[in-house]
Amino acid sequence: MTVTITLKGALLTIIAVVAIILLIYLIALIRKAITTLNKVNTVLDDAKVVSEVTADKAKKVDGIVDGISDSVGTVVNSIKGNQSIVAASSFAGIVKKPTNKHE
């Protein structure tokens, strides 16, 4: 019994073995990619929920800041308006001589 190995046959065998190894490697790579994509999808879903909550809180804080700004403006305007009355009454108190009611 004689077995002859030709160069062409050996080359085709090596190419077939390399193709099978590459196919196994691609299958493993695709499995890892699918697992990674599932994890990324979960993280993105969580990020979406967090962004919605953050946006909602930011809108509420913006409304509160606007309300505080209006309130502070009202108080400042009230103080500015009453400042002349307070200044006039304190000036009048300084100008008047203190009266001694006991005498």
Secondary structure, DSSP 8 states (H G I E B T S, - for coil): ------HHHHHHHHHHHHHHHHHHHHHHHHHHHHHHHHHHHHHHHHHHHHHHHHHHHHHHHHHHHHHHHHHHHHHHHHHHHHHHHHHHHHHHHHHS----TT-
